[in-house]
Amino acid sequence: MPVESGGNPATWVAAPLHPLHNLWRLRPYLRPYAAEFAWLLVAGLAGTAAGIAVPLVVQRVVDGPVARHEPVGLLQLGGLALLLGVVEAVLIFIRRWVQSSSAVGMEAALRADVYAHLQRLPTNFHDRWQSGQLLSRITSDLSVIRRFLSFGVFFLVLNLTTYVVVVVLLINLHPLLGVLVAASGVPLLLISRRFGRHYHAASRRMQDQQGDVATLVEETAQGLRTMKAYGRGPELAARFAGGARTLHDTGVSKARLLANTSALLDLVPNVTLGVVLVAGSAAAAKGALTIGELVAFVSLQLMLIWPVQSLGWIIANGQEAATAADRLQEVLDTPPQIVDLPGALALPRDAVHGRLRFERVAFSYPGATTPVLREIDLIIEPGETLALVGATGSGKSTLLSLVPRLHEATAGRITLDGHDLRELRLASLRRLVGVAFEEPTLFSMSVRENLTLGRPDAGDDDVRAALTLAQADFAYELPWGLATRVGEQGLSLSGGQRQRLALARAVLGRPAVLVLDDPLSALDVHTEALVEAALRRVLRNSTALLVVHRPSTIALADRVALLEDGRITAVGRHSDLLATVPTYRALLAAEPPTGHPPAAGAAGPSPSPSDGRGLVRS
C-alpha cells in the first residue's frame, strides 16, 4: 500500500516491510562509533550497577548495624552508599559528554550523504518534489534520527537491562512478590505495542505536514514581491494558517496519545508498588521478610519506575525516527538517472574542437505521453553559432538542457567531437560547456564566488574581462565590490544585473561549447547592443547554441534553426529563412503564419524595458 508524503504524488512510495526497516538500514552510520557506543554502554551499565547496589547496601544497614545498634558499621556502610552515588554521578557525566559528540558526528555524516545524493538527482526530481519537503528531511528529520540513534537506542538497551536485572534480584529477595512484579510487564508490553502502532502513523502525518508548512513559508518568502504587488497577503496568510492549524491539530493529537500512554505506563508500576507494599508488610509481619529485605525490595522496585516511565518517550522517539528514516530513504532510494558510465572519458579543454551533433534525438519527461523533442538532427561546427527560434513551448530550453546533460535524451544521441556525451565524465563535460539561463540563479554568497562557480582558479584579470564583456562592471560599485553578498536568489539585484552576472559566469570558464538560453531578455536596448558587440568576440572561439527571441540577437548567429512542436523544420541563414519560410517570418514579425512578409525595416517585438543602470535595488 502506498504511503502518501505531504500530499505530493511524486513522493508516494511503497511501505516498508516493518516500521523499523528503514531505521535499521541506517546502522552503517553507527559503525564508526561502535567502540564509543560500547564504552558508553559499559559506563551506563556500571552507573546502573552502582545505583542498584545502593538498595542492597541499605538492606545490610537496616538488618545489620541499625538492628544491632552498631554505629561503626553504620558509618562504613553509609560511606559505601555515598561512594556508590558519587561513582554513578561521574559515570553519567562521562556518558553524556561522549554521547553528544558521537551523536553530532552521526548526524553530520548522514546529512552530508543526503545532500550529496540530492545533488546527483536529476532536475526533474527537484521539479516534482516540494522544496519544503526536502528541507524538512535534511534538517528536522535528521535531528529526530540523531536523538534516537544516540539517546533512544542507548536508553532502550540500558533500561531493558536494568529491568531484567532488578526483576531477577526481586525474585531472589522474595519469589512470589518478584513474580508479581515480573507479571506486570505483560500489560506494559500490550500498551507499548498498541501505542507504537498508532504513534507511527501520527508521526508520519505530522512530519509530512511540517514539510508542507515549510514549503508554504519558502514560497511566500520567494514570492514576496508578487504577493505584495497583487495584494494577496491575506489569502496566503489564510492558506498558511490552515496548514499551521492542521499541523497544530496533529501535534495535539500526537501529544494526547503520548499523554494517555504515559499515564497507563505510570499506572501499572504504581499499582504494582501498592500491592507489593501491602503484601510485603504482611510478609514482614509474619517473619517471611526482614525489614531490611522489605526496604531493599521496595527501593529496587522504585528503580523500575523510571525505565517504565521512559518507555513511552523511547517508543515515541523510536517511531518518530522510524518515520523520519522512511522519509529519508524515499530520497536516498531514488536512483540518479544521469551518472558516469564505467570507463567514462575526461577531455581536456585544449583537445576539444567543439563539433556538436544531434542525431535523431528525442526527449520525453517522465510520465508524459507526448515527447517534447522528436528526431532532432543538427550539426554545429566548431566556432559556429546556431540560434534556436520557436514559439513558446516548442522545446527550445529543453533542447539546450540536453547538452550539459541536465536532462538525458530518451532516444538518439548527442556527440561532441564524435564522443557520445554519455561517454564523457559529467564533471569534464560540464567544464567544457558554459551555460546561462533566461532565469539566472545566484547563490547567497559573494559576487566573486558566484562568478567563479565554474572556474574557481580564475584570476582578477579574467574576472574583470568577463564582467566587462557582460557589461556587468556595476559589480565593482557595490558596497563591498566583488565581496558583496548578493543575498538569496540574488534578489537584491535587478533582473538585468542578474542576467549580466550569469553571462559573465558562463564565459569566464572559457568553455568549448556555450549554451545561452535567451540571456539578454532583461536588458535594455542600449546595454543589449553593448553586450552583443562584446559577445561576438567570444563566440568566435566557442561553439554556441542560443535560444533567442529578438531579431537583434539572431544577428549573432551564423545559422538559425526553427523548432516547431519538438521538430526542427528549417535550418539556414536568417535572411534565407526570412525570405522562404513563412512560419519563421511570422514568428519574428508577430504575424499569423499565413501573413505576408513584413515591410522593409520591420522589426520584431520591442524589447522589454529595464533600468540597465547597474544599481542595486533594495
C-alpha positions as CSV (number, residue, x, y, z in Angstrom):
1,M,0.0,0.0,0.0
2,P,1.5,3.4,-0.9
3,V,2.3,5.9,1.8
4,E,1.5,9.5,0.8
5,S,4.1,12.0,1.7
6,G,2.9,15.6,2.0
7,G,0.1,15.2,-0.5
8,N,2.6,15.1,-3.3
9,P,2.2,12.2,-5.8
10,A,5.9,12.5,-6.5
11,T,6.6,11.3,-3.0
12,W,4.4,8.2,-2.9
13,V,6.4,5.1,-2.1
14,A,5.8,1.5,-1.1
15,A,5.5,1.0,2.6
16,P,8.5,-0.9,4.2
17,L,8.1,-4.5,5.4
18,H,8.4,-3.4,9.0
19,P,8.1,0.1,10.7
20,L,11.7,-0.1,11.7
21,H,13.0,-1.5,8.4
22,N,14.4,1.8,7.1
23,L,15.8,2.8,10.5
24,W,17.7,-0.5,10.6
25,R,19.2,0.4,7.2
26,L,21.0,3.4,8.8
27,R,23.2,1.2,11.0
28,P,26.3,1.9,8.9
29,Y,26.3,5.4,10.4
30,L,26.6,3.8,13.8
31,R,29.6,1.6,12.9
32,P,32.3,4.3,13.1
33,Y,31.1,5.0,16.7
34,A,30.7,1.3,17.7
35,A,33.7,1.5,20.1
36,E,32.4,4.7,21.7
37,F,28.9,3.2,22.0
38,A,30.4,0.1,23.7
39,W,32.2,2.3,26.2
40,L,29.0,4.3,26.7
41,L,27.1,1.1,27.4
42,V,29.8,-0.1,29.8
43,A,29.7,3.3,31.6
44,G,25.9,3.2,31.7
45,L,25.7,-0.3,33.0
46,A,28.4,0.4,35.6
47,G,26.4,3.5,36.7
48,T,23.2,1.4,36.9
49,A,25.0,-1.3,38.8
50,A,26.2,1.3,41.3
51,G,22.6,2.6,41.6
52,I,21.2,-1.0,42.1
53,A,23.9,-1.7,44.7
54,V,22.6,1.1,46.9
55,P,19.3,-0.6,48.0
56,L,21.3,-3.8,48.7
57,V,23.7,-1.8,50.9
58,V,20.6,-0.3,52.6
59,Q,19.3,-3.8,53.3
60,R,22.6,-4.6,55.1
61,V,22.5,-1.3,57.0
62,V,18.9,-1.9,58.2
63,D,19.3,-5.6,59.1
64,G,22.9,-5.1,60.5
65,P,24.1,-2.0,62.2
66,V,20.7,-0.5,62.7
67,A,19.1,-3.6,64.1
68,R,22.2,-4.3,66.3
69,H,22.8,-0.7,67.2
70,E,26.4,-0.7,65.8
71,P,27.4,3.0,64.9
72,V,30.8,2.0,63.3
73,G,29.2,-0.4,60.9
74,L,26.5,2.2,60.1
75,L,29.2,4.8,59.2
76,Q,31.1,2.3,57.0
77,L,28.0,1.1,55.0
78,G,26.8,4.7,54.8
79,G,30.1,5.8,53.4
80,L,29.9,3.0,50.8
81,A,26.4,4.1,49.8
82,L,27.7,7.7,49.4
83,L,30.7,6.5,47.3
84,L,28.4,4.5,45.0
85,G,26.3,7.6,44.5
86,V,29.3,9.7,43.5
87,V,30.6,7.0,41.1
88,E,27.2,6.8,39.5
89,A,27.1,10.6,39.0
90,V,30.6,10.7,37.5
91,L,29.7,7.9,35.1
92,I,26.6,9.7,34.0
93,F,28.6,12.8,33.3
94,I,31.2,11.0,31.2
95,R,28.4,9.1,29.3
96,R,26.5,12.2,28.3
97,W,29.7,14.1,27.3
98,V,30.8,11.3,24.9
99,Q,27.2,10.6,23.8
100,S,26.7,14.1,22.5
101,S,29.9,14.1,20.4
102,S,29.1,10.8,18.7
103,A,25.5,11.8,18.1
104,V,26.5,15.0,16.2
105,G,29.1,13.1,14.2
106,M,26.5,10.6,13.0
107,E,24.1,13.4,12.1
108,A,26.7,15.3,10.2
109,A,27.7,12.2,8.2
110,L,24.1,11.4,7.3
111,R,23.3,15.0,6.3
112,A,26.4,15.1,4.1
113,D,25.3,11.9,2.3
114,V,21.7,13.1,1.8
115,Y,22.9,16.5,0.5
116,A,25.4,14.8,-1.9
117,H,22.6,12.5,-3.2
118,L,20.3,15.4,-3.8
119,Q,22.9,17.0,-6.0
120,R,23.2,13.8,-8.0
121,L,19.5,13.5,-8.7
122,P,18.2,14.9,-12.0
123,T,16.5,18.2,-12.3
124,N,13.1,16.5,-13.0
125,F,13.2,15.1,-9.5
126,H,13.6,18.5,-7.9
127,D,10.9,19.8,-10.3
128,R,8.4,17.3,-8.8
129,W,9.3,17.5,-5.2
130,Q,8.3,20.3,-2.9
131,S,11.4,22.1,-1.7
132,G,10.0,22.4,1.8
133,Q,9.6,18.6,2.0
134,L,13.3,18.2,1.1
135,L,14.3,20.9,3.5
136,S,12.4,19.3,6.4
137,R,14.0,15.9,5.6
138,I,17.6,17.2,5.7
139,T,17.0,19.2,8.9
140,S,14.3,18.2,11.3
141,D,14.1,14.5,10.3
142,L,17.8,14.1,10.7
143,S,17.7,15.7,14.1
144,V,15.0,13.2,15.1
145,I,17.1,10.3,13.9
146,R,20.2,11.6,15.7
147,R,18.3,11.8,19.0
148,F,17.1,8.2,18.7
149,L,20.4,6.7,17.5
150,S,22.3,8.5,20.2
151,F,19.9,8.6,23.2
152,G,16.9,6.4,22.4
153,V,18.9,3.3,21.5
154,F,21.2,3.7,24.4
155,F,18.5,4.1,27.0
156,L,16.4,1.3,25.4
157,V,19.3,-1.1,26.0
158,L,20.2,0.3,29.4
159,N,16.6,0.4,30.7
160,L,15.8,-3.1,29.5
161,T,19.0,-4.4,31.1
162,T,18.1,-2.5,34.3
163,Y,14.5,-4.0,34.3
164,V,15.7,-7.6,33.8
165,V,18.5,-7.3,36.5
166,V,16.1,-5.7,39.0
167,V,13.4,-8.3,38.4
168,V,15.9,-11.1,38.9
169,L,17.1,-9.5,42.2
170,L,13.4,-9.1,43.3
171,I,12.6,-12.7,42.7
172,N,15.8,-13.6,44.6
173,L,14.6,-11.5,47.6
174,H,11.0,-12.8,47.6
175,P,10.0,-15.2,44.7
176,L,6.2,-14.6,45.0
177,L,6.4,-10.8,45.0
178,G,9.2,-10.9,42.4
179,V,7.0,-12.9,40.0
180,L,4.2,-10.4,40.7
181,V,6.4,-7.5,39.6
182,A,7.6,-9.5,36.5
183,A,4.0,-10.2,35.5
184,S,3.3,-6.5,35.4
185,G,5.5,-6.5,32.3
186,V,2.7,-8.1,30.3
187,P,0.3,-5.2,30.4
188,L,3.2,-2.9,29.8
189,L,4.1,-4.8,26.6
190,L,0.5,-4.7,25.3
191,I,0.2,-1.0,26.0
192,S,3.6,-0.3,24.3
193,R,2.6,-2.3,21.1
194,R,-0.7,-0.5,20.7
195,F,1.0,2.9,21.3
196,G,3.7,2.2,18.8
197,R,1.3,1.2,16.1
198,H,-0.8,4.4,16.4
199,Y,2.1,6.7,17.1
200,H,3.9,5.7,13.9
201,A,1.1,6.8,11.7
202,A,0.7,10.1,13.7
203,S,4.4,10.8,13.4
204,R,4.4,10.3,9.7
205,R,1.4,12.5,9.3
206,M,3.0,15.3,11.4
207,Q,6.4,15.2,9.7
208,D,4.8,15.4,6.3
209,Q,2.7,18.4,7.4
210,Q,5.8,20.1,8.7
211,G,7.3,19.8,5.2
212,D,4.1,21.3,3.7
213,V,4.3,24.3,6.1
214,A,8.0,24.7,5.3
215,T,7.1,24.8,1.6
216,L,4.4,27.5,2.3
217,V,7.0,29.6,4.2
218,E,9.6,29.3,1.5
219,E,7.2,30.0,-1.4
220,T,5.9,33.1,0.5
221,A,9.5,34.4,1.0
222,Q,10.5,33.8,-2.6
223,G,7.3,35.3,-4.0
224,L,7.0,38.2,-1.6
225,R,7.2,40.8,-4.4
226,T,4.4,39.1,-6.3
227,M,2.3,38.7,-3.2
228,K,2.6,42.4,-2.3
229,A,2.1,43.5,-5.9
230,Y,-1.2,41.7,-6.2
231,G,-2.3,42.4,-2.6
232,R,-2.7,38.7,-1.9
233,G,-1.2,38.7,1.6
234,P,-4.4,37.9,3.5
235,E,-5.2,35.0,1.2
236,L,-1.7,33.5,1.6
237,A,-1.9,34.1,5.3
238,A,-5.1,32.2,5.4
239,R,-3.6,29.4,3.5
240,F,-0.6,29.3,5.9
241,A,-3.0,29.5,8.9
242,G,-4.9,26.5,7.5
243,G,-1.7,24.4,7.2
244,A,-0.4,25.6,10.6
245,R,-3.8,24.7,12.2
246,T,-3.7,21.2,10.6
247,L,-0.2,20.8,11.9
248,H,-1.3,22.0,15.4
249,D,-4.2,19.6,15.5
250,T,-2.0,16.7,14.5
251,G,0.6,17.7,17.2
252,V,-2.1,17.9,19.8
253,S,-3.5,14.6,18.8
254,K,0.0,13.1,19.0
255,A,0.6,14.7,22.4
256,R,-2.7,13.4,23.7
257,L,-1.8,9.9,22.5
258,L,1.6,10.1,24.3
259,A,0.0,11.5,27.4
260,N,-2.6,8.7,27.6
261,T,0.0,6.1,27.1
262,S,2.4,7.7,29.7
263,A,-0.4,7.7,32.2
264,L,-1.1,4.0,31.7
265,L,2.7,3.2,31.8
266,D,2.8,5.1,35.1
267,L,-0.3,3.5,36.5
268,V,0.9,-0.1,36.1
269,P,4.1,0.1,38.2
270,N,2.4,2.3,40.8
271,V,-0.5,-0.2,41.3
272,T,2.1,-3.0,41.5
273,L,4.1,-1.0,44.1
274,G,0.9,-0.6,46.2
275,V,0.2,-4.3,46.1
276,V,3.9,-5.0,47.0
277,L,3.8,-2.6,49.9
278,V,0.6,-4.3,51.4
279,A,1.8,-7.9,50.7
280,G,5.4,-7.1,51.7
281,S,4.3,-5.6,55.0
282,A,2.1,-8.6,55.7
283,A,5.1,-10.9,54.9
284,A,7.4,-8.9,57.1
285,A,4.8,-9.1,59.9
286,K,4.8,-12.9,59.6
287,G,8.6,-13.0,59.5
288,A,8.8,-14.1,55.9
289,L,10.7,-10.9,55.1
290,T,13.1,-8.9,57.2
291,I,12.6,-5.1,57.4
292,G,15.9,-4.7,55.5
293,E,14.7,-7.0,52.7
294,L,11.4,-5.2,52.5
295,V,13.2,-1.8,52.3
296,A,15.6,-3.2,49.7
297,F,12.7,-4.8,47.7
298,V,10.7,-1.5,47.6
299,S,13.8,0.5,46.8
300,L,14.7,-1.8,43.9
301,Q,11.1,-1.7,42.6
302,L,11.2,2.1,42.7
303,M,14.2,1.9,40.4
304,L,11.8,0.4,37.8
305,I,9.6,3.4,37.7
306,W,12.0,5.5,35.6
307,P,12.6,2.7,33.0
308,V,8.9,2.1,32.7
309,Q,8.0,5.8,32.5
310,S,10.7,6.5,29.9
311,L,9.4,3.6,27.8
312,G,6.7,5.9,26.3
313,W,9.3,8.5,25.4
314,I,11.7,5.9,23.9
315,I,8.9,4.3,21.8
316,A,7.7,7.7,20.7
317,N,11.2,8.8,19.8
318,G,11.8,5.5,18.0
319,Q,8.6,5.8,16.0
320,E,9.4,9.4,15.0
321,A,12.9,8.2,14.0
322,A,11.4,5.3,12.0
323,T,9.1,7.7,10.0
324,A,12.0,10.1,9.6
325,A,14.1,7.2,8.2
326,D,11.2,6.3,5.9
327,R,11.2,9.9,4.6
328,L,15.0,10.0,4.2
329,Q,15.1,6.7,2.3
330,E,12.4,7.9,-0.1
331,V,15.1,10.4,-1.2
332,L,18.1,8.0,-0.9
333,D,16.3,5.2,-2.7
334,T,15.7,7.4,-5.7
335,P,18.5,6.4,-8.1
336,P,20.4,9.1,-10.0
337,Q,19.4,8.8,-13.7
338,I,22.3,10.7,-15.1
339,V,25.6,9.2,-14.0
340,D,29.1,8.5,-15.3
341,L,29.3,5.2,-17.2
342,P,32.2,2.8,-16.5
343,G,35.3,4.0,-18.3
344,A,33.9,7.5,-19.0
345,L,36.4,9.9,-20.6
346,A,37.7,13.2,-19.3
347,L,38.5,15.5,-22.2
348,P,41.0,18.4,-21.6
349,R,39.8,21.8,-22.9
350,D,42.7,22.1,-25.3
351,A,41.9,18.9,-27.1
352,V,38.2,19.8,-27.8
353,H,37.3,21.5,-31.1
354,G,33.6,21.8,-30.3
355,R,31.8,20.0,-33.1
356,L,28.3,19.3,-31.6
357,R,26.0,16.9,-33.4
358,F,22.4,15.8,-32.6
359,E,21.5,12.5,-34.2
360,R,17.8,11.7,-34.2
361,V,17.5,13.0,-30.6
362,A,14.1,12.7,-28.8
363,F,13.1,13.5,-25.2
364,S,10.1,12.9,-23.1
365,Y,9.6,14.0,-19.5
366,P,8.9,11.1,-17.0
367,G,5.3,10.1,-17.1
368,A,4.5,12.3,-20.2
369,T,2.7,10.6,-23.1
370,T,3.8,13.2,-25.7
371,P,7.5,13.7,-26.4
372,V,8.8,17.3,-26.1
373,L,11.5,16.7,-28.8
374,R,11.5,14.2,-31.6
375,E,14.0,13.2,-34.3
376,I,16.3,16.3,-33.8
377,D,19.1,16.2,-36.4
378,L,21.6,19.1,-36.1
379,I,25.3,19.7,-36.7
380,I,27.0,22.7,-35.2
381,E,30.6,23.1,-36.5
382,P,33.5,24.3,-34.3
383,G,33.3,28.0,-33.8
384,E,29.8,28.2,-35.3
385,T,26.9,29.9,-33.6
386,L,23.4,28.4,-34.1
387,A,20.3,30.2,-32.9
388,L,17.2,28.3,-31.9
389,V,13.9,30.1,-32.7
390,G,10.5,28.8,-31.9
391,A,7.2,29.5,-30.3
392,T,6.8,29.3,-26.5
393,G,6.6,25.6,-25.5
394,S,8.2,24.3,-28.7
395,G,11.1,22.7,-26.7
396,K,13.9,25.2,-27.1
397,S,15.1,25.3,-23.5
398,T,14.7,21.5,-23.2
399,L,17.0,21.0,-26.2
400,L,19.6,23.2,-24.6
401,S,19.4,21.4,-21.3
402,L,20.5,18.1,-23.1
403,V,23.9,19.5,-23.9
404,P,25.2,19.7,-20.3
405,R,23.1,16.6,-19.6
406,L,20.8,18.3,-17.2
407,H,18.3,16.0,-18.8
408,E,19.1,12.8,-20.7
409,A,17.9,12.2,-24.3
410,T,15.4,9.4,-24.3
411,A,16.4,8.4,-27.9
412,G,19.2,9.2,-30.3
413,R,22.5,10.6,-29.2
414,I,24.5,13.9,-28.9
415,T,28.2,13.9,-29.7
416,L,31.0,16.3,-29.0
417,D,33.9,15.9,-31.5
418,G,32.5,12.4,-32.2
419,H,32.3,11.4,-28.5
420,D,28.8,10.5,-27.2
421,L,28.1,12.9,-24.3
422,R,27.2,9.8,-22.2
423,E,30.7,8.5,-22.7
424,L,32.2,11.7,-21.0
425,R,32.5,12.2,-17.3
426,L,29.9,14.6,-16.1
427,A,32.4,16.8,-14.4
428,S,34.5,17.0,-17.5
429,L,31.5,17.7,-19.8
430,R,30.2,20.5,-17.6
431,R,33.6,22.1,-17.5
432,L,33.5,22.2,-21.3
433,V,30.0,23.6,-21.5
434,G,29.2,27.1,-20.3
435,V,25.5,27.8,-19.5
436,A,23.5,30.9,-18.9
437,F,19.7,30.6,-18.4
438,E,17.0,33.1,-19.0
439,E,16.1,33.0,-15.3
440,P,19.6,33.2,-13.8
441,T,20.2,31.7,-10.3
442,L,22.6,33.5,-8.0
443,F,23.5,31.9,-4.7
444,S,23.7,33.6,-1.2
445,M,27.4,34.2,-1.5
446,S,29.7,37.0,-2.7
447,V,29.6,38.3,-6.3
448,R,33.1,36.8,-6.9
449,E,32.1,33.4,-5.6
450,N,29.0,33.4,-7.9
451,L,31.2,34.3,-10.9
452,T,33.8,31.7,-10.3
453,L,31.5,28.7,-9.7
454,G,32.7,27.1,-12.9
455,R,36.3,28.3,-12.6
456,P,37.4,28.7,-9.0
457,D,41.0,29.4,-10.0
458,A,40.1,32.5,-12.2
459,G,42.4,35.5,-11.6
460,D,41.3,39.1,-11.1
461,D,42.1,39.9,-14.8
462,D,39.9,37.1,-16.0
463,V,37.1,38.1,-13.8
464,R,37.3,41.7,-14.9
465,A,37.4,40.7,-18.6
466,A,34.2,38.6,-18.1
467,L,32.4,41.4,-16.3
468,T,33.4,43.9,-19.0
469,L,32.2,41.6,-21.7
470,A,28.8,41.2,-20.0
471,Q,28.6,44.9,-19.2
472,A,28.5,44.0,-15.5
473,D,31.1,46.4,-14.3
474,F,28.5,47.7,-11.8
475,A,29.7,44.8,-9.6
476,Y,32.7,46.9,-8.6
477,E,30.4,49.7,-7.5
478,L,28.6,47.6,-5.0
479,P,29.1,48.4,-1.3
480,W,32.0,45.9,-0.9
481,G,32.8,45.4,-4.5
482,L,33.1,41.8,-5.6
483,A,33.0,40.7,-2.0
484,T,29.4,41.9,-1.7
485,R,26.9,39.2,-0.8
486,V,24.1,39.3,-3.3
487,G,21.5,37.6,-1.0
488,E,19.3,34.6,-1.6
489,Q,18.5,34.1,-5.3
490,G,20.3,37.3,-6.0
491,L,17.0,39.3,-5.4
492,S,19.0,42.3,-4.1
493,L,19.9,42.9,-7.8
494,S,17.7,43.8,-10.7
495,G,16.8,41.2,-13.3
496,G,19.2,42.7,-15.8
497,Q,22.0,42.7,-13.3
498,R,21.4,39.1,-12.5
499,Q,21.4,38.2,-16.2
500,R,24.7,40.0,-16.8
501,L,26.4,38.3,-13.9
502,A,25.2,34.9,-15.1
503,L,26.5,35.7,-18.6
504,A,29.9,36.7,-17.2
505,R,29.9,33.4,-15.2
506,A,29.2,31.4,-18.3
507,V,32.0,33.0,-20.4
508,L,34.6,33.1,-17.5
509,G,35.2,29.4,-17.8
510,R,36.3,29.7,-21.4
511,P,34.0,26.9,-22.4
512,A,34.4,24.9,-25.7
513,V,30.6,25.0,-26.0
514,L,28.4,27.9,-25.0
515,V,24.7,27.3,-24.3
516,L,22.7,30.5,-23.8
517,D,19.0,30.5,-23.1
518,D,17.9,34.0,-24.1
519,P,20.4,35.5,-21.8
520,L,19.7,39.1,-22.8
521,S,16.0,39.2,-22.4
522,A,16.1,41.5,-19.3
523,L,18.5,44.1,-20.8
524,D,17.6,47.5,-22.3
525,V,18.3,48.1,-25.9
526,H,21.5,50.1,-25.3
527,T,23.0,47.5,-22.9
528,E,21.9,44.7,-25.1
529,A,23.8,46.2,-28.1
530,L,27.0,46.6,-26.0
531,V,26.8,43.0,-24.7
532,E,26.1,41.6,-28.2
533,A,29.1,43.5,-29.6
534,A,31.4,42.0,-26.9
535,L,29.8,38.6,-27.2
536,R,30.7,38.4,-30.9
537,R,34.3,38.3,-30.0
538,V,33.8,35.4,-27.5
539,L,31.6,33.4,-30.0
540,R,34.5,33.3,-32.5
541,N,36.3,30.9,-30.2
542,S,33.4,28.8,-29.0
543,T,30.7,26.6,-30.5
544,A,27.5,28.2,-29.4
545,L,23.8,27.3,-29.2
546,L,21.5,30.2,-28.4
547,V,17.8,30.4,-27.7
548,V,16.7,33.9,-28.9
549,H,13.5,35.8,-29.3
550,R,14.8,39.2,-30.6
551,P,15.9,39.8,-34.2
552,S,18.9,41.8,-33.0
553,T,20.2,38.8,-31.0
554,I,19.7,36.5,-34.0
555,A,22.3,38.6,-35.8
556,L,24.9,36.9,-33.5
557,A,24.2,33.6,-35.2
558,D,25.8,32.1,-38.3
559,R,22.7,29.9,-38.8
560,V,19.2,29.6,-37.4
561,A,17.2,26.5,-36.6
562,L,13.4,26.7,-36.5
563,L,11.8,24.5,-33.8
564,E,8.1,23.6,-34.2
565,D,6.3,21.2,-31.9
566,G,9.5,19.5,-30.9
567,R,10.9,19.1,-34.5
568,I,13.5,21.1,-36.5
569,T,11.5,22.2,-39.5
570,A,14.0,24.6,-41.1
571,V,17.8,25.4,-40.8
572,G,19.6,28.1,-42.6
573,R,20.8,31.7,-42.6
574,H,18.5,34.3,-41.1
575,S,18.0,36.1,-44.3
576,D,17.2,32.9,-46.2
577,L,14.7,31.7,-43.7
578,L,13.1,35.1,-43.6
579,A,12.6,35.0,-47.3
580,T,11.5,31.4,-47.7
581,V,9.8,30.2,-44.5
582,P,6.5,32.0,-43.7
583,T,6.3,30.5,-40.2
584,Y,9.7,31.8,-39.3
585,R,8.8,35.2,-40.8
586,A,5.5,35.3,-38.9
587,L,7.2,34.3,-35.7
588,L,9.6,37.2,-35.7
589,A,7.1,39.7,-37.0
590,A,4.3,38.6,-34.6
591,E,2.0,37.9,-37.5
592,P,-0.1,34.8,-38.2
593,P,1.6,32.1,-40.2
594,T,-0.5,32.9,-43.3
595,G,0.5,36.6,-43.3
596,H,2.7,38.4,-45.7
597,P,6.4,39.2,-45.3
598,P,7.0,42.3,-43.1
599,A,7.6,45.5,-44.7
600,A,11.2,46.7,-45.2
601,G,12.7,47.7,-41.9
602,A,10.1,46.0,-39.9
603,A,11.3,44.7,-36.6
604,G,10.2,42.0,-34.2
605,P,8.6,42.8,-30.8
606,S,10.1,45.6,-29.0
607,P,12.4,44.7,-26.2
608,S,11.2,44.8,-22.6
609,P,12.5,47.8,-20.7
610,S,15.0,47.5,-17.9
611,D,16.9,50.0,-15.8
612,G,20.4,49.0,-17.2
613,R,22.0,51.3,-14.7
614,G,23.9,48.8,-12.7
615,L,22.2,49.9,-9.5
616,V,21.3,47.6,-6.6
617,R,17.6,47.7,-5.8
618,S,16.5,47.2,-2.2
